[in-house]
Amino acid sequence: MACNSSDCSSGCSGLKSENGSKSDGSSVGDGSIRESVCVKCKSNEPVFFADGASEDGKFCSDCFRNNVFGKFRLAVTCHAMITPSDKVLVAFSGGPSSRVALQFVHELQKRAQKNYEASRDRSLPVFGVGVVFLDETAIDPTLSGEINDAIELIRTVVSSLSPPAKHLHVVPIESVFGLDSAEARDRLQKLLDSVSDDTGMEDLLLHLRMLCLQKVASESAYNRLILGSCTSRIASHVLSATVKGRGYSLSADIQHVDARWKVPVVLPLRDCVAQELNRLCRLDSLQIVKLGHPHSGINGLVSSFVALLQEENPSRECTIVRTAGKLTPFYFNKIPEIDDSNVPLATRRRQKRFNLKYNEAMTTEYFCPICCGPLNKSDVSNLSESEGCQDIEVFYAACCSSCRFQILPHGQASIEQFYSLIPQQLTSQEKLQKADTQTLLREKIEDCLLSDGEEEI
């Protein structure tokens, strides 16, 4: 019942009218409160996106955008993702997440450029930015027309973000093999055809994309690789990795920084949900590219499940990521301390404050050659037992249990064919770990070895 007393002491802030609105202008007729002014700045009108979110109609356009950008900037500064002397490469798929990541990185670079021009001594250089797009026409030739249109749109988007100028790398995914185009495409198709499991083939493609991005970054002298992975995508990865038996290596994939790669990978949008990024693209009219990459198998089921959870409760994705964030990170998720004099003192202080604490007992130098996931003790034991075997047997032993089950084919002949088709980076990593295994074995028996000058008793 509506309050109609002038001396009401119940604490209500206004009166309900017959049409279901309060005297302050907010509507309550449909059971939800819609503010007449932004809840943050208390002056501008809020924006309504009509997407069913609980926060719809709470913030004005400026406050909403500042809120999303604030999450991005906090992640960048607290974890020292971008420093003045860096050269960063933004992985751009064309979707809302990578589009927002590119836009925000551009704005940081633009502000740094203004500060550089305004300073007298030019003490802080401006970090460089590059953009990379992977052309996956070789995977699905039927999408060649859409991909060509997407590339032209991406060129327009990147060129519109200057100055400072940003170099665009359009790289075919088959270039990861280091062969000529025709031979590389044939090899890629044979490699994918050798994986019978839909989930395994999708995961293998994900690993090949990372190898290709790392190849571009290292060859072009970038020292940071920025991905647009957001809370929504990480939440799906948490559940799918658990189902696939990747629980041990899960904490390595969900941190802000992943330095197990030659070029460290950073996730500045880790604390932003997909709904926020979609809204921002519509609000700022950011052009996005829609390419068909439907999930299949376990990944598709988990994505649908998480989307359903999010509809029922908008905080589910954040809850999943926060819960997984309690897992102990690995040593390569720990931010290395920066001694560069070009890095502001405030950034270095934040870095020490937000440095992750990891369990030294989880330190490992052994990674699966396919997914690059850290190996647990049982997998390392299998790798040690394979010492002296053929390269294929060592490769099989070096793979984690999930990759052996989901990706590797069954049968000796099929495994040999798979081994002959994979990129050289994977086999070279396996050979490196084979050499490390010899060092590990030597360390185990070091007390039993005779040093030079000692005689056997």
N, C-alpha and C positions, 0 to 999 in steps of 0.2 A: 504494500500500500504506500502511496506517495505521502511524503511529509508535507503538511500544510500549516505548520505552526511557526510563527516568527521567532519564538523563543526555544526552538528545538535544540536539544543538547546531545543529540545522537552522533554528531560529528559528520553528518552528510554535508556535501559541498554545494548542493544546489537542489532545486525542485524538479520533480518529474512533471512533464506536461502530459496532456491526454494522448498526444501522438508518440509518446515514448522517448522524448528528449528531455535532457536536464537543462536547467537554466543557464549553465555555462556553455551550452552548445554542443556537448558530446552526446552521441546517440547511444542508447541502451536498449532500444526496442527489440533488437535481434539477439539479445543476450550477450553482446560484446560491446566493450567501451571503445568509442572512437573519439579521440581527442580533437578539439577544434584548433589546437596549436601544438607545435612540436614539443614533446616531453623534455627535450634537452635544451633548446635555445629559448623556449617559451615565447617565441615571437612569430615565427613563420608558420604557414599552414603545412600540415603533414601531407605526405603523398600516399596514394592508395594504389596498390598494384593488383588487387583483386585476384591474388593467387592462393588465398585461404590461409596465409601464415598468421600466427598469433600476433606478430609485431607489425602487421599491416596497419598503416595509418597512425603510427606513433611518432615517426621522425619526418622532418622536412627533407628535401632533396640534398641540401648541403650537409646537414648533420648525418644523414644516412651514408653519404659518400665519405665523409670524414671518419666515420666509425669504421668502415671497411678499410680505408687507407691506413688508419691508425693501427689496426691489427697487422697489416703488412709491414709498416715501418717499424713497429715494435719488434717483430721477428727479425727483421734485417739488422737493426741496431744492436739488439741484445745478444745476438749470436754472431755478430761481425760477418754477416753473409757477404756484404759488399763494402770494400774499403776503397779509398781514393786511388790506390795504385792497381786495382784489379782490372781485369778484362773479362767480362761475364758474357756467357752465351745463353740466350733464352730459347728453350725448346718450345716451338710454336706449332700447335696442332690445328689451331683455328677455332677451337671451342671457347666457351665463355671463360674458363679458368685460365687458360694460357693467354687469352686476349687481355684479361685484366692484369695478369702478371706483367705482360709486355708494357701495358699502359702505365702501370705504377713504376716499373723500372725506368721508363722514359721520363716520368715526372721527377724521380730522384736525380737522374742524370741532368735534367734541365735545371734543377735547383742548384746542383753542384757547379754547373757551367756559369750560372749567374754569380754565385759566390766567388768563383775563380776570376771572373772578369771584374768584379767589384773590389777584389783584394789588391793591395799594392805590391806585395812581395811574391804573389803567385806561389804560395807555399804548398797548397793542396792541389794536386793534379785531379783531373776529372776522369773517373773510371770509364773504360770503353764498353760498348754494348754491341753484341752481334745477335742475329736471329737465325735459327735453323728450322727448316721444314723438311720432313722426311717424305719423299715421294714414294708411295707404296703401290704404284701402278703394277709392278711385277707380281704382287700378291693377288690382285683382282683386276685384270685388264678391262673388265666391263666398266670400271670407275674412272677410266682414263680421261673421259670428257669432263667429269666433275672435278677431278684433281687438277686438270689444266686450268679450269675456271677458278679453282681455289687458289692456285699459284699466282694468277694474275691479280686476284683480289688481295692476296697477302703482299705482293709487291707494292700495291697502292697503299695499303695500310702502313707498311714499314717506311715507305718514302714520305708519307705524311707526318711522320713522327720526328723528322729532322728540323732544325739541328739540335744536338750534334748528330752527324750522319751515323747510320747503323748499317753494317754490312749484312746482307741476306744470303744465307747458304741454302740452296735447294738441292738436297742430296737424295739420290735414289737409295732405298734401303739395301738393295743388293750390293752396294758399294762396300759393304762390310767384308765381303769376300776378297776384295783387292784384285779382282779379275776384270776382263773386258765385259761390257754390258751384256752381250748375248749369253756368254758362258756363265756369268754371275746369275742372271735370271734363271737359267736352266738349273743351276745348282741349288738356288733357293727353292725352286718349285719341287725338286726332288727331295730336298731336306724336309720340307713341310709335308710332302706326301708320305714320308717314312714314319710320321707320327700318326697313329691311328686314333688316339684319344683327342676329342675336341678341346677339352680343357688343357691338355698337354700342348697341343698345337698353338693355342692362344697364348699360353705362358711362354712358349719358345719364341713366339713373335715379339713378346714384350721384352725378352732378354736380348733379342737381336736388335731391337730399337735402341736399347741402352748402349749396346756395343757400338752401334753406328753413331750415336750422339757423342760417345766418348772419343771415337775416332776423329770426328770433325773438330771437337774441342781441342784435343791434343795436337792435331796437325796445324791448327790455326792459332796456337799459343794462347788459348783461353785458360783461365785458372779457376773459373767457377761455372757450373752448369745449373741453370735455374729451371726447375719444373713447376708446372702449375697445379700440382696435386693439392687438393683441398680436403677439408674434413670429411666431406661426403665420400670421396673416393677412398680415402684412408680407412674409413669405417668399413666399407665393403671389403677392402683388402685384409683387414683384421680378421673378419669372419671367414673369408675364403681361405686365407693362409692357415687358420686353425683347422678347418675341415680337411685341408690337403696334408696336414701333418707337418707344417712349417713353424710350429710353435717356438722352437728354440731360436730361430733366426728372425722371428717376428719383430722383436724390439729394434732390430737394426734398420728396418724399413720405414719406421713411423716417426723418426726423430726429425728435427729441423735440419740437421746436417748429417750427411753420409759421406765420410772421407775414406771409405774402403776403396773407392775408385781412384784412378790416376788423376782425374779432374773431379774434385769434390762436388757432390750434388747437394743442392739446398732447396728447401721447400718453404718459401716465404708466405704462402697462402695456406699453410697447414691449419691455421685456426679460423679459417673462413669456410662457411658452408656453401654448397652449390647454389642454393636459393638466393643468397646474398649476391653472388657473382652474376647470376642471371638477371637479377633486378638491376644491378649496376650497368650492365650492358644495355638494357632497355632504357634506363634513365639517361645515360650519356650517349646513346645512339652509337655504341661501339659495334662495328661490323664484325660478325663472326662467320665462320665457315662450317657448314654442316656436312660432314662426310660420314657415310655409313660404315661404322665399325661395331656391329652388334656383338654383344657378349654371348658366349655359348657355354654349355656345360655348367660346371660348378659356378663359374664367375657370373654367368647370366642369372642363375637361380638366386645367388646371394645378393646381386644388385637389385633384383626385383623385391626380395625380402626386406632389404634395408629401406628401399623406397616406400614400401608399405608401412614399415615401422615409423618412418619419418612423417607420413601422413597422419598417423594416429597420435604421435607425440613429436612435435618439432625439435625436441632436445635429444632425441634418441641417438642421432649420429654423433653429437658432441659427447654424449655419455659413453658411447662405445670407444671413442678415441681417448677420452680421459682415463677410462679403465685400463685400456691397453698401455697408456703412457706410464702406468705404475710399474711396468716391467723394467728390469734392470737393463740399461743400454750397454753397448759394447764399447771398447776402447776407441774405436774409430768414429763413434758418435760424440766423443768428447772434443769440444772446440779447442784447437791448439792456440796457445797464448800468442798474442801478436806483439812483437817488439818494434814493428815498423814505426818510425817517427812521424810518418804521414797520417797514421791513424789517430784520431782525436782521443784525448785522455778519457773523456766520458764514455766513448765506445769501449775502451779497454776495461774500464771499471764495470760496465754492464756485462761484458763478456765473462769476467771473473765471477760476477754475481750469479749468472745464469749457467755457468759451466755445469754440465751433467756429471754426476758421480757414478762411476761404473764399478762393477765387481771385478777385481783383478783375476779372480778364479775363472772368469768367463773369457779371458784373453785367449785369442786363437789366431794363428797365422795361416790357417787352412780354410779354403773356400771352395764351394762346389764350382767346378769349371763351367757349368751351364748357367745357373742362376746367381752365382757369386755369393750365395748365402753361407754364413759361417758354419763350419762343421762341428757337431758335438763330439764328445769323447769316443762314443762307439764308432762313429764314422771315421775319426782319425785312426782308431785302432785297425779298422778294415784297410785303411790306406797304408798303414805300416806293414800289415801282413802281406800286402801285394808287392812289396819290394822284391825286385828281381824278376817280376813277371813281364809280359809283353805290354807295349804301350796301351793297347786297347783294354787290357785287363786292369791296368793302373787307372785309366780314365774312368772305367766303370766303378771301380772302388772309390775314386775321388768324388763321385757324384753323391749328393745327398739322397736320402731314402725317398723323398718326394719326387725328385727328378727321375730317379730310377723307375718309379712306379708310373708317373704321369707322362713322361716325355720319351724316355729311352724305349725303343722297340724290343720285342721279345725275340729270343733266338740269337745264336752267335752270328749267323750270316747277316741278319738285319742290323745288329749292333755294329758290325764291321762296316756295313754300308753307311750307317749314320755317322760313324766316326770319320769316314773318308769325305763326308760332305760338309761337316761343320766348319765354321771359320777358323783360321789359323790362330786367332787370339785365344780360343778355347783350348786348343791342344797345347799351345805354348804355356798357358797357365798351368795346365796339368803337369807338363814336364818340369816347370819350376817347382811345383809342390813335390814332385818326385825327388828333386834335389834337396828340398827342405826336409823331406822324410829321412834321407840319409843323415842329415845333420842331427835330426831328432834322435835317431837310433844311436848315433855316436855319443850324444849327450847322456843317454840312458846308461851306456856301458863305459862311460869315461873313467869311472873309479877303478874299473877292471883293466884298463889299458896301461901298458908300460910306456913311460916317457923316455925320451932320448937319454941314453947314458945309464938307464936302469937295466939290470940283468934279471932274467927269470930265475926264481928260486926253485 
